[in-house]
Amino acid sequence: MSARLEVADIFRRHGEAYRQVHDGHLGRVERRVMSAIELCRTAELGGHVEGCRSCGTIRVAYNSCRNRHCPKCQGKACRDWLAARQGELLPVPYFHVVFTLPADVAAIAFQNKAAVYAILFKAAAEALRTIAAEPRHLGAEIGLIAVLHSWGQNLHYHPHIHCIVPGGGISLDGRRWVACRPGFFLPVRVLSRLFRRLFLEKLRAGFDAGILTFFGDRAGLAEPAAFTRLVAKVRRLDWVVYAKPPFGGPEQVLTYLGRYTHRVAIANSRLISMDGDRVAFRWRDYRHGGKTKVMTLDAHEFIRRFLLHTLPDGFHRIRHYGFLANGHRAARLDLCRRLLASPQKEDIEPEAESAPPTAARLAATHRCPCCGEPMITLAIWRCGQAPPSPFWNDTS
């Protein structure tokens, strides 16, 4: 076990017992996630041996599982994604808008993840773009990056969308940049009501098309009358949509995005201890001013909560809309820069401390920890093969 407690340690110690107890309820995705995290950066996945010609240091590096739910595998994925986004940032303030679902709707989402998550993305993006296009609000085409999260700090199921939005957009005639008011993007109460209507319309359409399934304590919702009653109930609620204070510009956005785009249900850094069958971790209680507290759970309950947040195969949890949509992003961003009279993207560089690692900085990880000279690859072994024995006992 590593010096710092990891989710992988909890899965390795308690995962097999959890699988046996919950054998009839674990799906293929959950089983694959557990296996990937347990095997990540172990000899079972293969690896390579590096050596230093100067001082003779030998180092074994194991392969990563690359599963998107693995806390250890998101660092490189995040750096690569941020590097691709670096040239797309505009010299304007950026806003952070969050769309959440009521508990009764979240319960439907859990039983229909792919369908309801897609509805959540569409309703949030459509609400933002529709209100922004109205002349009395902004009167512009906006762009946004939307990221799905399904957890709260205590690992309970809480699906919501984080939207990162430039503070302005292209006028509807395409001739000028329309900036939002300083410190204010769009009215959240108006966004909330439109988001609620759009979401429920799309949810109703999904029910009528037969793409929603219900089981367990929600099985009764398969009856049209029961589903209609639930829709009427949640339509009377205030759906929580809120905007966080804007950050200043490109220098802050990359760092901020990195905290959201590739986050998993819980980072290894939040884990405190595993004592027998009890797991303790830090969490922030936002109902009490964001105070940091410690929660201790039975290991099986910790695993259960972690697995609540697995995503369906092939589901994209980061999506782009408006002038940031994938199909025409480059052309629309070029238009934005011309309208803003800003330098082209190659001339815009975030501050050094927030920029993604360059190739040179990443190459430093392949230098000898003892003398700093470059390490060379001495041997490689594949998944399922035994590590090369001459180097096995020489690792440091």
N, C-alpha and C positions, 0 to 999 in steps of 0.2 A: 504494500500500500504506500502511496506517495505521502510525503510529509504533510501536504495540504489535502484535507478531505475533498473528495470529488463525488459527483453523482455516480460515476462508474464504480466507485468503491461500494456504494450502497447497493447498486444492482448486482455486483459480483457476490456480495455476502448474502443478500436476501432475495435476489431475483428468482432463483430456481424454486425456492419455497413459495414465492408469490405465484409463479406460473402453475405450480401444482394445486394450490388452493383455488385459483381463479381460472382453471383450465377451460371451463365451459364458457367463459365470458371474455376471454382475451381474443382480440381480432388479429389478423395477419399483420397489419401495420404496427400494432403495439408490440407484438412479438419481435418483429424485425428491428424496431427501435431499441428495445431492451438488449437484443443480441449485439447490435452495432455498438452501443455505448459500452457494453461489457468488454468487447474485444478491441476497442479503439486504442491504438498505440501499444499493442501487445504483440508478441512474436507470432501469434496466430494469423495476423493480417499481413505478415511479411515485413520487410524493411531493408535497410542497407547498413553497411559498416563503413565508417569514415576513418581516415588516418591522417596524421600530420607527419610530413617528411622531415620537419625540423626537429621536433622533440619526441616523436614516436607515440604521441597520445592516440589511443584508439577509442572510438565512440560508436555505439550502436544506436540507430534511429529507427523506431518502429513506424509503420504506416498508420495514417489516420483512417477512421471509418467513413468520413465525409458525409455522415448523416446530418441533415439539417436540424435535427433535434438534439444533437450532441453538444454540450457546452464547450468542449475542447476544440471542436472543428469549425467554429464560427469566426474565429479571428481572421484567418486568411481569406475566407469568403467575403467577410466584411471589408477588408482592405482592398480586395480586387474590385468589389462593387463600388466603393467610394472613389477609387481611382478612375473608374469609368464615368462617374458622375461629376468629377472635379471640373471638367470643361463645360458642364451644362449649367453651372450656377450663374445667376444674374446679379448685378450690383444693386440689389434692392433689398429692403427688409423682407424677412420670411416669417410666416405665421404657422402656428401649430394648432390644428383644430381636431377635436376628438369626438367621435360618434359612438354612443353606447346603446345597448339593448336592454329593455326591462327583463326581469328574471323569468317571466313566463315565456317570453320569446326566446331567451337564451336556452331554455330547456328544449324548445323545438330545434334550435340550432344544433345542440349537442347530438340529437338523433338524426340530423340531416346536414352534416357539416358542409359538404361540397355545395349543396343547393343553397343553403341559407347564407353561407359565407359569400357566395357569389352575389346574392341579393343585397347583402350588407354593403359590399363594395359598390355596386351599381347605384344604390339609393344614396349613399353618402356623396359619391362623386357627382351624381346628377343634381342633388340638392345644392352643392357648392356652385356648380357651373350655372345652374338656372338662376339662383339669386344674384350671382355676380353679373350675369348678362342683363339684368334689369337696369334700365337707365337710372332709376331713383336710388340704386345702391352703388353699383360700379359701372355698369354698361360696358363690359369687356369680356373677352374670352380669357379665362385663366388657365393655368396649368397646375397640376398637383401630383405629388407622390403619396400613395396610400399604402399603409402597412397594417396588416392584421395582427392583433394580439388576442389571445383568448384567456389570459390569466390575470389574476390580481396578485398582490404581494404575498398573500397567504396561500397561493396556488389553487384557490377555488376557481371554478369556471366562470369567466367574465369576458365574453367576446366583445371586442370594440375595435374601431379603426382609428389609427393615427394618420392625419393628413398634414403634410408639409407643403405649404403653398406660398409662392412668391407674392409679395404685397402689391399686386396690380395685374394688368393684363393688356391684351391687344384690343384696341377699340373695335367695335363691331364692323366698321368700314375698313379696318385694317390699316389706317393711316397714322395712328399715334399710339403711344403708350399711355394707359390710364392708370395713374398711381392711386392707391387707396389713401384714406386719411391717415395722418401720423398716429401710430399706435392703435389703429382700429381697422379691422378687415371687413367683416360682414356681421349683421345682427344675429346673435346666436338663437334668440327665440324664434325668429323667422326661419332660420335654418332647421331648428328642431321640429317645428310643425311640418315643414315641407318634407323633411327626412322621414318623419313618422308616416305621413300619407303615402309617400313613394314606396317605402318599405312594405307597408301593409298591402298596398295594391299588388306589388310583385309577389308577396307571400301568398295572397289569395289566388293569384294566377297560377302559382306553383301548385297549390292545393287542388285547384280545379283541373290542372293538367295531370294530376296523379303522381307528381314527382316527390311528394313528401311522404314519409313513413312515420308511424308512431307505434311505440311499444312500451311495455312496463306501465308505470303509473300515468303515462300519456296516451295509452292506447285508445282511450275514449275519444280523443281528438280526431280520429279517423272518421267519426260521424259528422256530416256537414253541419248539423245544428250546433254541436259542441264546439266545432272550430269557429263558427260564426260568433258564438257567445264569447269565446276567448278574444277574437279580433275586436269585438265591440268593447271588451273590458280594457285591453291595452291601448285602444284608441283614446280612451278618456284620461290616460296617464300623461304626465309631462316626461318626454323622452330627453335624457341628459345629453346635451351637446354643449361643449365648452371650448373656448379659445384661450390658449395660454399666452402670456405676454410675448410679443415678437422679439426675435433676436436680430442683431444688427445687420448682418449681411453674409457674404460668402465665407468670411473668416470663421464664423461660428457655426455655419450650417453643416459642414462636413463632420465636425465633432459631434454635433447634435444628432445628425442622421445615424451615425455609427452606434449611438446608444439605442436605437429603435429598430433598424432594418434587420439585423441578424441576431436579435436577442432571442433566447429560449426561455422556457418557463421559469427557470431559476439558474443563476450563474454559480459556478463552483465557489466563487469568492464569498457568497452569502452563507455557505455551510459552515457550521461551527464544530459540531461533534457528532459521532455515532457511538453511542454507549449501549452495547448489547443490541436490543431491538428498538432503540429510540434514536431519533435523528433530530438535532436541533439546528435551527437556521435563523438568520436575521430577517426581519421584515419591517416595513414602514406602515404604520397605522394612520392612514390619511383621514380617518374619522376623528382623530385626535391630533390634528396638526402635523401629520407626517412623522410622529415620534417613532424612533427606532425601538423595536421590541424583539424578544426572542420567542420563537414558537418551537415546541417540542412535539413531534408526532411519532406514532408507531411507524416502523419502517415500511410496513405494508401500506399504511395510509399515505405515507410520503410517496411511495411508488404509484399508488392509485391516482393521487392528485397530479403527479408529473405526467402520467399517461393520458389524463383528460385532454391534454393540449397537443396530441399528435394530429398531424394534418393528413387529409386524404392524399393518396398517391397522385403526383402530377399537379397538385394545386399550387397556384402562384400566390404567395402571401405578400408580395410587393408588386404594385401595379401603378401605371402612369396614365394620366388623363389630360384632356385639353391640349394645350400647346406642348405638353411634355409626353403625349402619347407616342408609342414606339413608331408608328407608321410614318409620321412626318416631323419628328422631334427636331432633327437637324435644321430643316428649312424654317420651321417656326421659331426656333431659337435665334437663327440668323436674323430673322425679321425683328424679333424682340430687341436684339442688340443694336440694329440700325435705328429703331425707334427710340431707344434709350441713348443713342449716340455714344455708346460705350466701346471700349477696345474689343477686338475679336477675342475668342475664347483662349487662343494661345497666349494672349498677353495678360490674362487674368490668373494670378497665382495666389492661392490662400497663404496665410502666414505660415511660416515654417512649422510652428508647433502644432498646427491643426491639419497639415497636409498629410495625405496617405504616405506610407513608407515608399521610398524610391527603390529601384532595383539595387542600387549600391548599399542602401541601408539593410535591405532584405538579405543581400549577400553576406552581410556581416554575421548572420546566424550560422554560416558555414565556415567560420574561422575557428581555429583552435582555441579552446577556452584557456589553455595554459600560456601559449606564446603569441597568439594572435595571427599566426600564419594560416594560409588557406588549407582547408581540409580536402582530401581527395577521396573518392569512392573506391573502396577496396573490394567489396563484394555486395551482391544483391540477392535476396531470396524472396520468393513469391508467397502469396497466401497459401497456407497448407503445407509449405515446405519447412524443414527444420533449419534453424539459423546455422551459418557456417561455424562449425565447432572450433576452429583455431582462434576465432576472435571472441568466442562466447565468454570465456573466463577472464578476458582482458579488459572488459568494459569498466569505465570509470565514472 
